[in-house]
């Protein structure tokens, strides 16, 4: 699942004295400069950890997307969100031309879609945001920002970028707009532009939403240690249990991706202690249970998760786990549910051919998988899409082309056992046994439990390679 930053975008920042400020034209110094600021933040995080051990800090809490690329947990509980929606609707009955409330209502509808995993709220969100623009075409950066976030939620990242840029043209000092822009540029595969947007966000408001995006940017470049340190800095900024849960989940994912089961388990459980209703944490605990051999617990947790949040991603993971348990019929049922969830997403303006690739490969339909991967690649050249192209081409016997895309998936340096495994099987198909052995061994060394299906397959592939 792709992920983005947590909420906290409405927090007033405390700007460190050494934090760079934007120049008059909004330039924060280029796409690489923020890493210098990050290094200073990392030092702060390390010092904070020392103080925690010494008892110098009391009550420090630890914590997608995203990011799928969607806004992270908000301060509002579901009940509070419903109350705010009702309040806005009542105000608009009295003041139907209140463009600011229309924009706020559109944002609330989008948040409702996120916490319910129900894309039917997208149309309501778009209607409210466009009504805001009708009442006040310009300047109205709040409505443009909402439309950008909505476009990203629908996976129309080119449109998300366009709206973010329009919002910035009206307010060059909007950290929120840079956040939407960073999310879009990341998923479009524009690494330097994404880093530059994160830098601007950090310059303008160095708070939780900026720290989490910066952490993800570091992770995409293979700097997992720095990413974790910065995520812990984000955690110190979390004042809401849901924000803390988000940070714990991301820290858990970083630990999981490096094969640290104990560390991942600690983070997932700490997140549940902060916010038991933050559903991605259930996915984390299910993965831990499966890795430790408690398949019954893992399946029960995935069953609960998919009942509460029936998204294609979770349903596909549940199907994979069922398949690893030899329960093929039940796995097929989950794939059917994933197809239905994808159709609902598409019916509400979304586009998710990445899930279509996974579904087609799971169904043994390589030609369909390749067509979906090619459509997605035309829209965005993100690492996950490059990996999907590699898998689809490999499934169609086009191994040389597949290898090129497998290399693109890891070009920035992201550390992914899945990516390494996929590259390994492609190399094996090309007869490049020594390189295949290195890739497959590397995948298992990084995380021996990275997939209930593919990790055992990696071991089998290694055993079958000629000496």
ZAMARGU-4260 file (C-alpha; in steps of 0.2 Angstrom, whole numbers, plus 5000, padded with zeros to 4 digits):
<rodrens>
0) 5000/5000/5000 | 5006/5017/4996 | 5006/5029/5010 | 5008/5048/5014 | 5009/5059/5029
5) 4999/5059/5044 | 4988/5073/5048 | 4993/5088/5059 | 4993/5099/5044 | 4983/5112/5054
10) 4996/5112/5068 | 5005/5129/5071 | 5023/5125/5070 | 5038/5130/5081 | 5051/5134/5069
15) 5069/5129/5074 | 5081/5144/5073 | 5091/5134/5059 | 5076/5130/5049 | 5078/5138/5031
20) 5065/5150/5026 | 5059/5152/5008 | 5064/5167/4998 | 5052/5179/4991 | 5049/5169/4975
25) 5045/5153/4986 | 5061/5144/4982 | 5067/5134/4997 | 5084/5131/4989 | 5082/5116/4978
30) 5077/5098/4979 | 5092/5092/4989 | 5093/5106/5002 | 5080/5098/5014 | 5091/5084/5018
35) 5103/5096/5027 | 5088/5101/5038 | 5083/5083/5040 | 5100/5079/5047 | 5098/5092/5060
40) 5081/5085/5064 | 5088/5067/5066 | 5101/5074/5079 | 5086/5081/5088 | 5077/5064/5087
45) 5093/5055/5094 | 5095/5067/5108 | 5076/5065/5112 | 5079/5046/5113 | 5093/5048/5125
50) 5082/5060/5136 | 5068/5047/5136 | 5080/5033/5143 | 5086/5045/5156 | 5069/5050/5161
55) 5071/5067/5155 | 5055/5067/5144 | 5038/5061/5151 | 5024/5055/5141 | 5033/5053/5124
60) 5023/5043/5112 | 5028/5033/5097 | 5019/5030/5080 | 5000/5026/5031 | 4994/5035/5018
65) 5003/5033/5010 | 5008/5034/5006 | 4990/5022/4996 | 4992/5040/4993 | 4979/5048/5005
70) 4979/5060/5020 | 4984/5051/5036 | 4973/5050/5052 | 4965/5066/5057 | 4961/5073/5075
75) 4943/5070/5072 | 4935/5054/5078 | 4921/5047/5067 | 4908/5055/5078 | 4916/5072/5078
80) 4918/5071/5059 | 4900/5067/5058 | 4896/5082/5069 | 4906/5094/5059 | 4898/5088/5043
85) 4881/5091/5050 | 4886/5108/5057 | 4892/5113/5040 | 4877/5107/5031 | 4866/5117/5043
90) 4876/5132/5040 | 4875/5130/5021 | 4856/5129/5022 | 4856/5146/5030 | 4871/5153/5020
95) 4871/5144/5004 | 4885/5155/4996 | 4897/5153/5010 | 4912/5146/4999 | 4923/5143/5014
100) 4911/5131/5022 | 4908/5122/5005 | 4927/5119/5004 | 4927/5113/5022 | 4913/5102/5019
105) 4921/5094/5004 | 4937/5091/5014 | 4926/5082/5027 | 4917/5071/5015 | 4934/5066/5008
110) 4940/5062/5026 | 4924/5052/5028 | 4928/5042/5013 | 4945/5038/5020 | 4940/5032/5037
115) 4925/5022/5030 | 4935/5015/5015 | 4919/5020/5005 | 4923/5029/4989 | 4905/5034/4986
120) 4909/5049/4997 | 4921/5056/4983 | 4906/5062/4972 | 4900/5072/4987 | 4917/5079/4991
125) 4919/5084/4973 | 4902/5092/4972 | 4905/5103/4988 | 4923/5108/4982 | 4917/5113/4965
130) 4902/5123/4973 | 4915/5132/4983 | 4924/5137/4967 | 4907/5142/4959 | 4904/5154/4973
135) 4922/5161/4973 | 4932/5156/4958 | 4948/5165/4964 | 4956/5167/4975 | 4950/5150/4983
140) 4966/5140/4987 | 4956/5129/5000 | 4945/5122/4987 | 4959/5119/4975 | 4969/5110/4989
145) 4954/5099/4992 | 4952/5095/4974 | 4970/5090/4973 | 4969/5079/4988 | 4953/5071/4981
150) 4962/5068/4964 | 4977/5060/4974 | 4964/5049/4983 | 4957/5043/4966 | 4975/5040/4960
155) 4974/5054/4947 | 4991/5061/4952 | 4993/5072/4937 | 4977/5080/4941 | 4982/5081/4960
160) 4998/5090/4954 | 4989/5102/4944 | 4977/5107/4958 | 4991/5109/4970 | 5001/5120/4958
165) 4985/5131/4956 | 4983/5132/4974 | 5001/5137/4976 | 4999/5150/4963 | 4986/5158/4974
170) 4996/5156/4990 | 5014/5152/4988 | 5016/5149/5007 | 5003/5135/5009 | 5012/5120/5017
175) 4997/5110/5014 | 4997/5113/4995 | 5016/5107/4995 | 5010/5092/5004 | 4997/5087/4991
180) 5010/5092/4978 | 5023/5080/4986 | 5011/5066/4986 | 5007/5068/4968 | 5025/5070/4962
185) 5031/5055/4972 | 5018/5044/4964 | 5021/5051/4947 | 5039/5045/4949 | 5046/5063/4949
190) 5059/5060/4963 | 5068/5077/4963 | 5051/5087/4962 | 5044/5077/4976 | 5059/5080/4987
195) 5058/5099/4982 | 5040/5100/4988 | 5044/5091/5004 | 5058/5104/5007 | 5046/5118/5004
200) 5034/5110/5016 | 5048/5108/5030 | 5053/5126/5027 | 5035/5133/5029 | 5029/5122/5043
205) 5041/5109/5051 | 5028/5099/5059 | 5021/5081/5059 | 5014/5081/5041 | 5030/5087/5034
210) 5041/5076/5044 | 5031/5060/5039 | 5032/5065/5021 | 5051/5068/5022 | 5053/5051/5031
215) 5044/5043/5016 | 5055/5052/5004 | 5071/5046/5013 | 5064/5028/5013 | 5061/5029/4994
220) 5080/5033/4993 | 5085/5018/5003 | 5089/5028/5019 | 5079/5018/5031 | 5088/5023/5047
225) 5086/5041/5043 | 5068/5038/5039 | 5065/5030/5055 | 5074/5043/5065 | 5063/5057/5056
230) 5047/5047/5059 | 5051/5047/5078 | 5053/5066/5077 | 5036/5066/5069 | 5030/5056/5084
235) 5036/5069/5096 | 5024/5081/5086 | 5009/5070/5088 | 4996/5077/5100 | 4982/5066/5095
240) 4981/5047/5098 | 4977/5044/5079 | 4992/5053/5074 | 5003/5043/5086 | 4995/5027/5079
245) 5000/5032/5061 | 5018/5036/5066 | 5019/5019/5076 | 5012/5010/5060 | 5025/5018/5049
250) 5039/5014/5061 | 5033/4996/5062 | 5033/4995/5043 | 5051/5001/5042 | 5056/4988/5055
255) 5046/4975/5046 | 5054/4979/5029 | 5071/4976/5037 | 5066/4959/5044 | 5065/4966/5062
260) 5050/4956/5068 | 5052/4961/5087 | 5054/4979/5083 | 5039/4979/5071 | 5028/4970/5083
265) 5032/4983/5097 | 5027/4997/5085 | 5011/4990/5079 | 5006/4986/5097 | 5011/5003/5104
270) 5000/5010/5090 | 4985/5000/5095 | 4988/5006/5113 | 4987/5024/5106 | 4972/5021/5095
275) 4964/5004/5094 | 4953/5009/5079 | 4968/5013/5067 | 4965/4998/5055 | 4982/4997/5047
280) 4989/4992/5063 | 4978/4976/5062 | 4987/4972/5045 | 5004/4974/5054 | 4999/4962/5068
285) 4992/4950/5056 | 5009/4950/5046 | 5018/4947/5062 | 5007/4932/5067 | 5009/4924/5050
290) 5028/4926/5051 | 5029/4918/5068 | 5019/4903/5062 | 5002/4908/5070 | 4992/4906/5054
295) 4975/4905/5063 | 4978/4922/5072 | 4984/4930/5056 | 4969/4924/5046 | 4957/4929/5060
300) 4965/4947/5060 | 4964/4948/5041 | 4946/4943/5041 | 4942/4957/5054 | 4952/4969/5044
305) 4944/4966/5028 | 4927/4966/5035 | 4930/4983/5042 | 4940/4990/5028 | 4936/4980/5012
310) 4950/4989/5001 | 4958/4979/4986 | 4975/4980/4995 | 4969/4971/5011 | 4958/4959/5001
315) 4973/4954/4990 | 4984/4951/5005 | 4971/4941/5014 | 4969/4930/4998 | 4988/4928/4997
320) 4988/4922/5015 | 4973/4910/5012 | 4982/4903/4997 | 4998/4900/5007 | 4987/4890/5019
325) 4980/4879/5005 | 4963/4887/5006 | 4961/4891/4987 | 4942/4892/4986 | 4942/4905/5000
330) 4957/4914/4992 | 4947/4915/4976 | 4932/4922/4986 | 4943/4936/4992 | 4949/4940/4975
335) 4932/4942/4969 | 4928/4954/4983 | 4944/4963/4978 | 4938/4964/4960 | 4921/4971/4967
340) 4930/4984/4978 | 4940/4989/4963 | 4925/4991/4952 | 4917/5002/4966 | 4933/5013/4966
345) 4932/5015/4948 | 4914/5019/4947 | 4918/5034/4959 | 4931/5041/4948 | 4946/5031/4954
350) 4959/5022/4944 | 4969/5007/4952 | 4977/4996/4938 | 4990/4992/4950 | 4978/4981/4960
355) 4971/4975/4943 | 4989/4968/4939 | 4989/4959/4956 | 4972/4952/4953 | 4976/4946/4935
360) 4992/4938/4940 | 4983/4929/4955 | 4970/4923/4943 | 4983/4917/4930 | 4979/4930/4917
365) 4996/4936/4911 | 4990/4946/4896 | 4977/4955/4906 | 4990/4959/4919 | 5002/4966/4906
370) 4988/4977/4899 | 4984/4984/4916 | 5002/4987/4920 | 5005/4996/4904 | 4990/5008/4907
375) 4996/5012/4924 | 5014/5015/4918 | 5008/5028/4906 | 5000/5037/4920 | 5014/5036/4933
380) 5032/5030/4933 | 5033/5025/4952 | 5043/5011/4959 | 5028/5000/4963 | 5022/5002/4945
385) 5039/4998/4938 | 5039/4982/4949 | 5021/4978/4942 | 5027/4980/4924 | 5042/4968/4928
390) 5031/4955/4935 | 5018/4956/4921 | 5032/4955/4907 | 5040/4941/4916 | 5023/4932/4917
395) 5022/4934/4898 | 5039/4927/4895 | 5047/4944/4890 | 5061/4942/4903 | 5073/4954/4896
400) 5061/4968/4895 | 5055/4963/4913 | 5073/4965/4920 | 5074/4983/4914 | 5058/4987/4923
405) 5064/4977/4939 | 5080/4988/4938 | 5069/5004/4937 | 5059/4999/4952 | 5075/4999/4963
410) 5083/5014/4954 | 5081/5026/4968 | 5088/5014/4981 | 5072/5008/4990 | 5075/4993/5000
415) 5062/4980/4996 | 5063/4961/4998 | 5048/4959/4985 | 5058/4969/4972 | 5073/4959/4975
420) 5064/4943/4974 | 5055/4948/4958 | 5072/4953/4950 | 5079/4937/4956 | 5066/4926/4947
425) 5068/4936/4931 | 5087/4934/4932 | 5085/4915/4934 | 5073/4914/4919 | 5087/4923/4909
430) 5099/4910/4914 | 5110/4922/4925 | 5111/4911/4939 | 5124/4920/4950 | 5115/4936/4949
435) 5099/4927/4953 | 5106/4919/4968 | 5112/4936/4974 | 5095/4944/4972 | 5086/4930/4980
440) 5098/4928/4994 | 5097/4947/4997 | 5078/4947/4997 | 5078/4933/5011 | 5092/4942/5020
445) 5082/4958/5021 | 5066/4951/5026 | 5064/4932/5027 | 5045/4934/5030 | 5041/4947/5017
450) 5027/4937/5009 | 5018/4921/5014 | 5019/4915/4996 | 5034/4923/4988 | 5046/4920/5003
455) 5044/4901/5002 | 5045/4903/4983 | 5062/4912/4984 | 5069/4898/4995 | 5063/4885/4982
460) 5070/4895/4968 | 5087/4897/4977 | 5087/4878/4979 | 5084/4875/4961 | 5098/4886/4954
465) 5113/4877/4948 | 5128/4878/4959
</rodrens>
